[in-house]
């Protein structure tokens, strides 16, 4: 019909559509937080219906978990690459860290790899920072996810503690420094996270 613009829906395979949905949700959650997200927003961003979104993720809670799982997989692969390790698709952060330990890679380098990876994706660091705050509420769908994630990270860091240090205290100190520095970096995007980490952590990891 003249004068009427009809938006043609792009046909994607199921994996491609799910990836599109997850990418759209990731961007929207980073901007608004989980509580500010609606499935309709995601559907609009993808040019499909709400039922189309739910067909791939099941529910809004399922959408959030899909976002977190996708980011974890991408981060683990990048983490392994930064360390010069071969990371398989089934690997998790702990298995890569154990491989690094076995290969004699220093904790300084492990932390640098983590910081360098995060420096490349401020929107994802913002996403996780927002969700970590929101998920302090036990009713949040990612509450258990972030509690378990923190336990895993602290466990990895503790395994690198020097003999003279309490492993739990050492791990808590490193994680607090890393998380706090990232918040400062997000507020000042012109700063260099990798350089900031190198200066602030000097002596902390080797004493």
N, CA, C and O of each residue as an XYZ file, in Angstrom:
828
protein
N       0.846     -1.189      0.000
C       0.000      0.000      0.000
C       0.881      1.238      0.000
O       1.789      1.322      0.827
N       0.659      2.206     -0.888
C       1.498      3.396     -0.959
C       1.487      4.168      0.358
O       0.445      4.325      0.993
N       2.665      4.644      0.753
C       2.777      5.471      1.949
C       2.846      4.696      3.244
O       3.000      5.291      4.310
N       2.735      3.375      3.177
C       2.799      2.555      4.387
C       4.106      1.785      4.401
O       4.415      1.069      3.449
N       4.884      1.928      5.485
C       6.159      1.222      5.613
C       5.935     -0.071      6.372
O       5.469     -0.057      7.511
N       6.266     -1.185      5.745
C       6.103     -2.485      6.380
C       7.477     -3.031      6.740
O       8.331     -3.217      5.873
N       7.683     -3.290      8.049
C       8.969     -3.799      8.520
C       9.032     -5.298      8.286
O       8.233     -6.050      8.842
N       9.956     -5.726      7.484
C      10.093     -7.141      7.176
C      10.849     -7.845      8.293
O      11.947     -7.436      8.673
N      10.245     -8.910      8.814
C      10.888     -9.666      9.884
C      11.982    -10.558      9.306
O      11.764    -11.304      8.352
N      13.154    -10.460      9.906
C      14.284    -11.251      9.444
C      14.194    -12.644     10.054
O      14.030    -12.791     11.265
N      14.300    -13.654      9.214
C      14.247    -15.034      9.698
C      15.647    -15.469     10.124
O      16.603    -15.382      9.354
N      15.744    -15.934     11.356
C      17.021    -16.386     11.898
C      16.863    -17.819     12.384
O      15.762    -18.262     12.712
N      17.981    -18.535     12.425
C      17.949    -19.872     13.019
C      17.713    -19.725     14.513
O      17.874    -18.635     15.062
N      17.333    -20.808     15.174
C      17.063    -20.762     16.614
C      18.280    -20.271     17.416
O      18.114    -19.415     18.285
N      19.498    -20.780     17.159
C      20.660    -20.270     17.907
C      20.929    -18.786     17.630
O      21.297    -18.036     18.535
N      20.740    -18.371     16.373
C      20.957    -16.958     16.035
C      19.932    -16.070     16.725
O      20.273    -14.998     17.226
N      18.683    -16.510     16.751
C      17.641    -15.710     17.399
C      17.888    -15.613     18.897
O      17.727    -14.546     19.488
N      18.279    -16.720     19.508
C      18.562    -16.692     20.949
C      19.725    -15.750     21.247
O      19.691    -14.998     22.221
N      20.749    -15.797     20.405
C      21.888    -14.900     20.597
C      21.461    -13.442     20.448
O      21.913    -12.582     21.204
N      20.590    -13.161     19.476
C      20.078    -11.802     19.290
C      19.300    -11.349     20.532
O      19.463    -10.222     20.998
N      18.461    -12.231     21.054
C      17.668    -11.914     22.241
C      18.578    -11.635     23.440
O      18.368    -10.669     24.173
N      19.579    -12.477     23.632
C      20.502    -12.312     24.752
C      21.287    -11.012     24.611
O      21.474    -10.297     25.596
N      21.744    -10.698     23.412
C      22.499     -9.454     23.184
C      21.631     -8.229     23.471
O      22.088     -7.269     24.092
N      20.380     -8.269     23.018
C      19.476     -7.142     23.248
C      19.197     -6.980     24.739
O      19.204     -5.863     25.256
N      18.952     -8.084     25.428
C      18.683     -8.032     26.865
C      19.904     -7.539     27.636
O      19.767     -6.781     28.596
N      21.091     -7.963     27.222
C      22.324     -7.523     27.877
C      22.444     -6.012     27.834
O      22.730     -5.379     28.850
N      22.224     -5.429     26.656
C      22.328     -3.975     26.504
C      21.264     -3.259     27.335
O      21.553     -2.237     27.957
N      20.063     -3.775     27.351
C      18.973     -3.118     28.079
C      19.155     -3.216     29.593
O      18.875     -2.257     30.314
N      19.622     -4.366     30.079
C      19.845     -4.511     31.520
C      20.990     -3.605     31.972
O      20.927     -3.014     33.050
N      22.034     -3.496     31.150
C      23.155     -2.606     31.490
C      22.687     -1.164     31.601
O      23.240     -0.383     32.375
N      21.673     -0.815     30.830
C      21.154      0.557     30.829
C      20.144      0.787     31.952
O      20.140      1.854     32.565
N      19.282     -0.206     32.232
C      18.139      0.005     33.130
C      18.132     -0.864     34.377
O      17.354     -0.610     35.297
N      18.987     -1.892     34.427
C      18.897     -2.860     35.502
C      17.820     -3.889     35.197
O      17.016     -3.711     34.281
N      17.813     -4.967     35.973
C      16.842     -6.032     35.718
C      15.419     -5.568     35.980
O      14.507     -5.880     35.216
N      15.230     -4.812     37.075
C      13.877     -4.393     37.431
C      13.319     -3.398     36.431
O      12.102     -3.248     36.327
N      14.183     -2.715     35.695
C      13.706     -1.757     34.693
C      13.507     -2.373     33.325
O      13.165     -1.672     32.373
N      13.719     -3.680     33.212
C      13.611     -4.375     31.937
C      12.237     -5.003     31.780
O      11.672     -5.526     32.741
N      11.703     -4.951     30.576
C      10.491     -5.704     30.269
C      10.772     -6.610     29.077
O      11.597     -6.289     28.222
N      10.084     -7.737     29.029
C      10.251     -8.648     27.896
C       9.798     -7.966     26.614
O      10.319     -8.252     25.536
N       8.826     -7.063     26.730
C       8.367     -6.320     25.556
C       9.503     -5.485     24.969
O       9.639     -5.388     23.750
N      10.322     -4.878     25.843
C      11.471     -4.097     25.366
C      12.398     -4.959     24.524
O      12.862     -4.540     23.464
N      12.661     -6.161     25.003
C      13.556     -7.075     24.298
C      12.928     -7.489     22.967
O      13.600     -7.532     21.937
N      11.630     -7.793     23.006
C      10.935     -8.179     21.777
C      10.991     -7.056     20.739
O      11.237     -7.304     19.558
N      10.763     -5.831     21.185
C      10.806     -4.689     20.263
C      12.195     -4.520     19.658
O      12.335     -4.239     18.468
N      13.226     -4.695     20.498
C      14.599     -4.533     20.014
C      14.951     -5.586     18.970
O      15.782     -5.347     18.094
N      14.314     -6.754     19.068
C      14.617     -7.856     18.148
C      13.640     -7.931     16.978
O      13.839     -8.712     16.048
N      12.580     -7.116     17.025
C      11.600     -7.138     15.949
C      10.742     -8.390     15.952
O      10.305     -8.848     14.897
N      10.495     -8.956     17.151
C       9.657    -10.141     17.261
C       8.619     -9.911     18.358
O       8.596     -8.844     18.971
N       7.770    -10.888     18.607
C       6.743    -10.768     19.632
C       7.276    -11.201     20.987
O       8.330    -11.828     21.086
N       6.523    -10.854     22.036
C       6.878    -11.307     23.384
C       6.892    -12.834     23.435
O       7.788    -13.428     24.034
N       5.907    -13.464     22.812
C       5.881    -14.923     22.788
C       7.103    -15.487     22.070
O       7.599    -16.559     22.418
N       7.578    -14.762     21.076
C       8.787    -15.195     20.374
C       9.989    -15.195     21.291
O      10.817    -16.104     21.236
N      10.093    -14.173     22.141
C      11.189    -14.127     23.116
C      11.057    -15.275     24.116
O      12.023    -15.989     24.384
N       9.860    -15.444     24.661
C       9.639    -16.459     25.685
C       9.828    -17.871     25.141
O      10.173    -18.788     25.887
N       9.604    -18.042     23.852
C       9.832    -19.348     23.236
C      11.286    -19.785     23.389
O      11.574    -20.976     23.505
N      12.194    -18.822     23.389
C      13.631    -19.134     23.450
C      14.192    -19.133     24.871
O      15.181    -19.817     25.136
N      13.578    -18.372     25.799
C      14.165    -18.252     27.139
C      13.208    -18.665     28.259
O      13.626    -18.776     29.411
N      11.967    -18.889     27.947
C      11.019    -19.393     28.933
C      10.314    -18.352     29.777
O       9.096    -18.409     29.943
N      11.072    -17.394     30.318
C      10.505    -16.387     31.220
C      11.487    -15.225     31.327
O      12.596    -15.283     30.798
N      11.063    -14.172     32.019
C      11.976    -13.052     32.242
C      13.169    -13.496     33.093
O      14.306    -13.101     32.835
N      12.902    -14.316     34.102
C      14.002    -14.845     34.923
C      14.937    -15.695     34.067
O      16.158    -15.613     34.200
N      14.356    -16.509     33.189
C      15.170    -17.331     32.295
C      16.013    -16.491     31.372
O      17.133    -16.867     31.026
N      15.477    -15.344     30.966
C      16.224    -14.416     30.111
C      17.455    -13.894     30.843
O      18.542    -13.823     30.268
N      17.285    -13.530     32.100
C      18.419    -13.027     32.886
C      19.504    -14.089     33.024
O      20.686    -13.799     32.839
N      19.112    -15.301     33.345
C      20.091    -16.375     33.497
C      20.796    -16.637     32.167
O      21.998    -16.904     32.147
N      20.061    -16.563     31.057
C      20.675    -16.752     29.738
C      21.727    -15.681     29.473
O      22.785    -15.967     28.912
N      21.435    -14.451     29.878
C      22.395    -13.350     29.724
C      23.661    -13.637     30.530
O      24.771    -13.501     30.015
N      23.499    -14.026     31.768
C      24.649    -14.277     32.640
C      25.475    -15.461     32.154
O      26.704    -15.408     32.168
N      24.814    -16.515     31.731
C      25.539    -17.695     31.241
C      26.309    -17.375     29.963
O      27.437    -17.837     29.788
N      25.716    -16.596     29.079
C      26.389    -16.231     27.832
C      27.633    -15.391     28.117
O      28.680    -15.585     27.499
N      27.504    -14.451     29.063
C      28.648    -13.599     29.387
C      29.744    -14.408     30.080
O      30.928    -14.176     29.838
N      29.365    -15.348     30.932
C      30.361    -16.189     31.597
C      31.168    -16.984     30.568
O      32.394    -17.059     30.653
N      30.476    -17.568     29.607
C      31.153    -18.370     28.587
C      32.130    -17.517     27.788
O      33.252    -17.944     27.519
N      31.709    -16.314     27.408
C      32.579    -15.424     26.642
C      33.776    -14.977     27.478
O      34.896    -14.897     26.974
N      33.536    -14.687     28.752
C      34.619    -14.221     29.621
C      35.653    -15.311     29.889
O      36.854    -15.040     29.905
N      35.191    -16.536     30.099
C      36.119    -17.642     30.351
C      37.014    -17.873     29.140
O      38.220    -18.079     29.280
N      36.414    -17.838     27.941
C      37.201    -18.028     26.720
C      38.245    -16.923     26.572
O      39.390    -17.191     26.207
N      37.849    -15.684     26.855
C      38.793    -14.564     26.741
C      39.873    -14.650     27.815
O      41.038    -14.359     27.547
N      39.494    -15.047     29.024
C      40.433    -15.202     30.130
C      41.511    -16.212     29.761
O      42.699    -15.963     29.966
N      41.093    -17.358     29.214
C      42.053    -18.388     28.794
C      42.960    -17.862     27.693
O      44.158    -18.144     27.678
N      42.387    -17.099     26.776
C      43.178    -16.572     25.663
C      44.239    -15.592     26.164
O      45.383    -15.630     25.711
N      43.864    -14.717     27.095
C      44.818    -13.756     27.648
C      45.987    -14.455     28.334
O      47.110    -13.949     28.333
N      45.714    -15.631     28.925
C      46.751    -16.368     29.640
C      47.519    -17.324     28.744
O      48.446    -17.997     29.196
N      47.138    -17.386     27.480
C      47.814    -18.278     26.553
C      47.445    -19.725     26.759
O      48.228    -20.618     26.437
N      46.247    -19.974     27.299
C      45.776    -21.330     27.545
C      44.684    -21.686     26.554
O      43.979    -20.815     26.046
N      44.558    -22.950     26.292
C      43.491    -23.413     25.415
C      42.251    -23.652     26.254
O      42.218    -24.578     27.065
N      41.235    -22.831     26.069
C      40.005    -22.991     26.824
C      38.935    -23.663     25.996
O      38.585    -23.179     24.919
N      38.414    -24.771     26.483
C      37.335    -25.453     25.789
C      35.993    -24.838     26.128
O      35.877    -24.092     27.099
N      34.973    -25.148     25.331
C      33.660    -24.560     25.545
C      33.045    -24.999     26.871
O      32.176    -24.313     27.409
N      33.488    -26.134     27.398
C      32.929    -26.618     28.654
C      33.680    -26.122     29.879
O      33.293    -26.438     31.005
N      34.738    -25.357     29.687
C      35.536    -24.870     30.806
C      34.771    -23.811     31.589
O      33.887    -23.137     31.061
N      35.137    -23.681     32.873
C      34.650    -22.570     33.664
C      35.858    -21.808     34.197
O      37.002    -22.200     33.969
N      35.590    -20.711     34.910
C      36.681    -19.879     35.387
C      37.614    -20.614     36.316
O      38.826    -20.406     36.276
N      37.061    -21.472     37.154
C      37.898    -22.209     38.106
C      38.840    -23.170     37.389
O      40.009    -23.280     37.760
N      38.350    -23.862     36.371
C      39.203    -24.831     35.676
C      40.317    -24.112     34.925
O      41.437    -24.617     34.853
N      40.024    -22.937     34.364
C      41.072    -22.171     33.693
C      42.098    -21.685     34.712
O      43.300    -21.719     34.449
N      41.627    -21.233     35.873
C      42.548    -20.775     36.918
C      43.425    -21.920     37.413
O      44.614    -21.726     37.669
N      42.847    -23.110     37.549
C      43.647    -24.273     37.966
C      44.701    -24.602     36.912
O      45.835    -24.950     37.240
N      44.312    -24.489     35.638
C      45.262    -24.742     34.554
C      46.391    -23.720     34.593
O      47.552    -24.052     34.350
N      46.041    -22.480     34.898
C      47.059    -21.428     34.999
C      48.016    -21.727     36.149
O      49.229    -21.556     36.026
N      47.450    -22.175     37.266
C      48.264    -22.525     38.429
C      49.229    -23.658     38.071
O      50.417    -23.602     38.388
N      48.703    -24.671     37.415
C      49.523    -25.821     37.034
C      50.608    -25.434     36.047
O      51.679    -26.040     36.032
N      50.337    -24.424     35.218
C      51.304    -23.975     34.220
C      52.321    -22.997     34.800
O      53.206    -22.520     34.090
N      52.192    -22.701     36.100
C      53.148    -21.804     36.745
C      52.916    -20.343     36.444
O      53.820    -19.525     36.613
N      51.703    -19.993     35.994
C      51.386    -18.593     35.715
C      51.142    -17.869     37.032
O      50.364    -18.337     37.863
N      51.801    -16.734     37.227
C      51.738    -16.013     38.494
C      50.358    -15.404     38.722
O      49.595    -15.183     37.781
N      50.056    -15.137     39.994
C      48.773    -14.523     40.332
C      48.683    -13.105     39.783
O      47.605    -12.651     39.398
N      49.813    -12.410     39.747
C      49.838    -11.072     39.131
C      49.302    -11.128     37.705
O      48.503    -10.286     37.295
N      49.753    -12.131     36.955
C      49.342    -12.240     35.562
C      47.882    -12.663     35.448
O      47.173    -12.209     34.549
N      47.428    -13.530     36.352
C      46.018    -13.935     36.362
C      45.134    -12.717     36.593
O      44.148    -12.520     35.882
N      45.478    -11.904     37.575
C      44.691    -10.704     37.866
C      44.748     -9.713     36.710
O      43.744     -9.090     36.363
N      45.936     -9.573     36.115
C      46.052     -8.666     34.972
C      45.143     -9.124     33.828
O      44.523     -8.301     33.154
N      45.069    -10.433     33.614
C      44.208    -10.962     32.557
C      42.744    -10.638     32.837
O      42.005    -10.264     31.926
N      42.326    -10.780     34.084
C      40.956    -10.455     34.453
C      40.665     -8.974     34.246
O      39.633     -8.609     33.683
N      41.572     -8.132     34.701
C      41.383     -6.686     34.583
C      41.409     -6.258     33.122
O      40.603     -5.428     32.701
N      42.329     -6.819     32.352
C      42.429     -6.458     30.939
C      41.161     -6.851     30.185
O      40.672     -6.099     29.342
N      40.637     -8.034     30.496
C      39.385     -8.457     29.866
C      38.262     -7.474     30.192
O      37.506     -7.073     29.307
N      38.157     -7.090     31.454
C      37.091     -6.169     31.843
C      37.264     -4.784     31.225
O      36.285     -4.097     30.935
N      38.507     -4.386     31.029
C      38.754     -3.058     30.448
C      38.239     -2.957     29.017
O      38.006     -1.859     28.512
N      38.062     -4.103     28.365
C      37.589     -4.123     26.987
C      36.073     -4.073     26.875
O      35.540     -3.917     25.776
N      35.371     -4.201     27.994
C      33.917     -4.291     27.938
C      33.258     -3.542     29.105
O      32.646     -4.157     29.978
N      33.388     -2.226     29.111
C      32.802     -1.449     30.220
C      31.294     -1.648     30.357
O      30.760     -1.606     31.466
N      30.600     -1.866     29.225
C      29.152     -2.058     29.319
C      28.802     -3.344     30.061
O      27.771     -3.413     30.729
N      29.655     -4.363     29.949
C      29.405     -5.624     30.645
C      29.769     -5.488     32.127
O      29.072     -6.023     32.989
N      30.843     -4.787     32.419
C      31.203     -4.545     33.818
C      30.099     -3.740     34.493
O      29.758     -3.997     35.648
N      29.539     -2.764     33.774
C      28.417     -1.987     34.312
C      27.219     -2.901     34.569
O      26.561     -2.802     35.605
N      26.947     -3.786     33.618
C      25.845     -4.736     33.768
C      26.002     -5.552     35.047
O      25.064     -5.663     35.836
N      27.186     -6.119     35.248
C      27.410     -6.954     36.421
C      27.368     -6.133     37.714
O      26.891     -6.613     38.742
N      27.860     -4.913     37.659
C      27.842     -4.064     38.852
C      26.408     -3.744     39.265
O      26.074     -3.775     40.449
N      25.572     -3.439     38.288
C      24.164     -3.144     38.566
C      23.464     -4.371     39.121
O      22.741     -4.289     40.114
N      23.682     -5.508     38.478
C      23.006     -6.736     38.904
C      23.498     -7.211     40.265
O      22.719     -7.748     41.053
N      24.785     -7.019     40.548
C      25.305     -7.424     41.857
C      24.613     -6.653     42.966
O      24.266     -7.215     44.005
N      24.411     -5.341     42.733
C      23.708     -4.535     43.732
C      22.258     -4.956     43.869
O      21.764     -5.128     44.984
N      21.577     -5.122     42.756
C      20.174     -5.513     42.785
C      19.988     -6.883     43.429
O      19.022     -7.109     44.158
N      20.910     -7.786     43.157
C      20.746     -9.173     43.599
C      21.051     -9.379     45.081
O      20.989    -10.508     45.568
N      21.380     -8.311     45.804
C      21.525     -8.432     47.253
C      20.188     -8.798     47.890
O      20.150     -9.370     48.979
N      19.098     -8.469     47.212
C      17.778     -8.864     47.685
C      17.586    -10.359     47.444
O      17.770    -10.824     46.319
N      17.221    -11.121     48.476
C      17.035    -12.570     48.296
C      15.967    -12.926     47.268
O      15.957    -14.043     46.751
N      15.065    -11.986     46.963
C      14.000    -12.271     46.001
C      14.448    -12.091     44.557
O      13.714    -12.434     43.630
N      15.634    -11.561     44.366
C      16.121    -11.325     43.004
C      16.461    -12.659     42.348
O      17.052    -13.522     42.998
N      16.101    -12.853     41.063
C      16.368    -14.142     40.414
C      17.841    -14.495     40.285
O      18.177    -15.663     40.087
N      18.728    -13.511     40.392
C      20.163    -13.788     40.293
C      20.847    -13.793     41.659
O      22.075    -13.792     41.735
N      20.068    -13.797     42.732
C      20.656    -13.766     44.080
C      21.594    -14.955     44.296
O      22.735    -14.782     44.723
N      21.113    -16.151     44.002
C      21.926    -17.355     44.208
C      23.112    -17.383     43.246
O      24.201    -17.828     43.609
N      22.900    -16.908     42.027
C      23.967    -16.895     41.028
C      25.149    -16.061     41.525
O      26.290    -16.518     41.472
N      24.888    -14.848     42.004
C      25.980    -13.974     42.413
C      26.620    -14.432     43.723
O      27.816    -14.227     43.931
N      25.838    -15.048     44.603
C      26.429    -15.601     45.827
C      27.403    -16.724     45.482
O      28.494    -16.801     46.047
N      27.006    -17.593     44.556
C      27.876    -18.692     44.149
C      29.083    -18.170     43.373
O      30.192    -18.679     43.531
N      28.872    -17.172     42.550
C      29.961    -16.577     41.768
C      31.027    -15.995     42.698
O      32.224    -16.183     42.480
N      30.580    -15.290     43.733
C      31.533    -14.719     44.688
C      32.308    -15.816     45.396
O      33.514    -15.697     45.610
N      31.604    -16.894     45.763
C      32.277    -18.005     46.432
C      33.355    -18.611     45.538
O      34.449    -18.922     46.009
N      33.052    -18.778     44.256
C      34.022    -19.341     43.318
C      35.242    -18.435     43.175
O      36.381    -18.901     43.230
N      34.997    -17.140     42.991
C      36.105    -16.197     42.789
C      36.997    -16.155     44.029
O      38.222    -16.193     43.912
N      36.398    -16.078     45.202
C      37.185    -16.053     46.433
C      37.990    -17.340     46.595
O      39.119    -17.315     47.084
N      37.406    -18.458     46.183
C      38.121    -19.724     46.260
C      39.345    -19.747     45.367
O      40.406    -20.227     45.766
N      39.197    -19.225     44.154
C      40.329    -19.161     43.223
C      41.414    -18.244     43.773
O      42.591    -18.605     43.781
N      41.018    -17.058     44.232
C      41.996    -16.106     44.764
C      42.705    -16.688     45.989
O      43.916    -16.528     46.141
N      41.957    -17.355     46.854
C      42.547    -17.912     48.070
C      43.609    -18.961     47.757
O      44.568    -19.129     48.510
N      43.432    -19.665     46.641
C      44.397    -20.712     46.286
C      45.762    -20.130     45.933
O      46.751    -20.861     45.897
N      45.828    -18.830     45.674
C      47.087    -18.169     45.332
C      47.707    -17.440     46.536
O      48.736    -16.782     46.386
N      47.111    -17.545     47.699
C      47.605    -16.799     48.864
C      49.023    -17.219     49.235
O      49.326    -18.412     49.237
N      49.894    -16.268     49.549
C      51.245    -16.608     50.015
C      51.168    -17.381     51.332
O      50.188    -17.250     52.066
N      52.175    -18.173     51.635
C      52.154    -19.012     52.849
C      51.924    -18.223     54.132
O      51.301    -18.726     55.068
N      52.421    -16.993     54.182
C      52.327    -16.216     55.415
C      50.976    -15.532     55.587
O      50.746    -14.890     56.612
N      50.079    -15.649     54.615
C      48.801    -14.940     54.672
C      47.632    -15.897     54.876
O      47.651    -17.040     54.419
N      46.618    -15.400     55.572
C      45.361    -16.141     55.690
C      44.693    -16.127     54.313
O      44.395    -15.051     53.795
N      44.450    -17.297     53.704
C      43.892    -17.338     52.346
C      42.581    -16.578     52.191
O      42.381    -15.895     51.186
N      41.682    -16.685     53.171
C      40.384    -16.011     53.073
C      40.548    -14.500     53.111
O      39.885    -13.778     52.366
N      41.433    -14.023     53.981
C      41.669    -12.576     54.088
C      42.339    -12.061     52.820
O      41.968    -11.011     52.295
N      43.323    -12.802     52.334
C      44.008    -12.419     51.097
C      43.018    -12.311     49.945
O      43.026    -11.323     49.210
N      42.163    -13.322     49.782
C      41.198    -13.339     48.687
C      40.215    -12.181     48.798
O      39.898    -11.535     47.799
N      39.731    -11.915     50.015
C      38.773    -10.827     50.216
C      39.401     -9.480     49.876
O      38.747     -8.612     49.297
N      40.670     -9.309     50.236
C      41.351     -8.042     49.980
C      41.527     -7.812     48.481
O      41.300     -6.705     47.992
N      41.929     -8.847     47.754
C      42.132     -8.699     46.308
C      40.806     -8.415     45.603
O      40.736     -7.538     44.741
N      39.757     -9.151     45.965
C      38.466     -8.949     45.312
C      37.899     -7.559     45.621
O      37.334     -6.905     44.744
N      38.054     -7.118     46.864
C      37.566     -5.788     47.237
C      38.287     -4.703     46.434
O      37.667     -3.742     45.979
N      39.591     -4.865     46.266
C      40.361     -3.898     45.499
C      39.929     -3.890     44.029
O      39.750     -2.829     43.430
N      39.767     -5.070     43.466
C      39.411     -5.169     42.057
C      38.022     -4.587     41.786
O      37.833     -3.817     40.844
N      37.054     -4.968     42.627
C      35.689     -4.478     42.441
C      35.598     -2.976     42.674
O      34.939     -2.265     41.916
N      36.259     -2.493     43.720
C      36.223     -1.066     44.024
C      36.855     -0.229     42.923
O      36.352      0.840     42.575
N      37.956     -0.718     42.380
C      38.638      0.012     41.318
C      37.780      0.073     40.056
O      37.773      1.077     39.343
N      37.066     -1.006     39.795
C      36.212     -1.022     38.603
C      35.074     -0.012     38.723
O      34.691      0.604     37.728
N      34.529      0.164     39.926
C      33.477      1.162     40.129
C      34.023      2.560     39.851
O      33.364      3.367     39.196
N      35.229      2.846     40.347
C      35.848      4.154     40.091
C      36.057      4.355     38.596
O      35.839      5.450     38.077
N      36.476      3.307     37.909
C      36.720      3.381     36.463
C      35.421      3.640     35.700
O      35.405      4.424     34.751
N      34.343      2.992     36.106
C      33.060      3.205     35.430
C      32.584      4.650     35.576
O      31.922      5.184     34.686
N      32.920      5.272     36.693
C      32.523      6.666     36.905
C      33.438      7.630     36.153
O      33.090      8.792     35.942
N      34.600      7.140     35.753
C      35.552      7.983     35.019
C      36.040      7.201     33.805
O      37.164      6.698     33.802
N      35.197      7.093     32.765
C      35.520      6.238     31.616
C      36.763      6.654     30.846
O      37.257      5.886     30.021
N      37.275      7.845     31.096
C      38.501      8.270     30.413
C      39.754      7.696     31.080
O      40.852      7.784     30.530
N      39.586      7.114     32.254
C      40.743      6.545     32.954
C      41.106      5.191     32.348
O      40.319      4.589     31.618
N      42.301      4.732     32.664
C      42.834      3.480     32.133
C      42.802      2.435     33.243
O      43.605      2.497     34.174
N      41.886      1.482     33.153
C      41.710      0.494     34.214
C      42.957     -0.360     34.406
O      43.349     -0.625     35.542
N      43.583     -0.792     33.328
C      44.758     -1.659     33.434
C      45.895     -0.926     34.138
O      46.554     -1.483     35.017
N      46.120      0.325     33.746
C      47.175      1.115     34.380
C      46.860      1.375     35.851
O      47.741      1.296     36.707
N      45.599      1.687     36.136
C      45.189      1.922     37.525
C      45.436      0.674     38.374
O      45.941      0.765     39.493
N      45.075     -0.492     37.831
C      45.270     -1.733     38.575
C      46.750     -1.983     38.849
O      47.122     -2.366     39.958
N      47.587     -1.768     37.848
C      49.021     -2.005     38.011
C      49.597     -1.146     39.140
O      50.440     -1.607     39.910
N      49.140      0.095     39.232
C      49.665      1.011     40.256
C      49.108      0.681     41.645
O      49.851      0.630     42.624
N      47.796      0.460     41.715
C      47.164      0.265     43.018
C      47.501     -1.093     43.635
O      47.600     -1.224     44.855
N      47.678     -2.112     42.769
C      47.935     -3.452     43.290
C      49.410     -3.743     43.510
O      49.755     -4.817     44.003
N      50.284     -2.816     43.159
C      51.723     -3.037     43.301
C      52.076     -3.426     44.740
O      51.758     -2.697     45.679
N      52.723     -4.559     44.903
C      53.124     -5.020     46.223
C      52.066     -5.849     46.932
O      52.397     -6.630     47.824
N      50.786     -5.696     46.551
C      49.718     -6.400     47.241
C      49.772     -7.900     46.989
O      49.524     -8.704     47.888
N      50.101     -8.263     45.752
C      50.011     -9.672     45.350
C      51.289    -10.454     45.589
O      51.288    -11.683     45.513
N      52.382     -9.755     45.876
C      53.670    -10.453     45.976
C      54.279    -10.419     47.360
O      55.305    -11.052     47.607
N      53.649     -9.680     48.272
C      54.295     -9.547     49.598
C      54.147    -10.810     50.412
O      54.627    -10.875     51.544
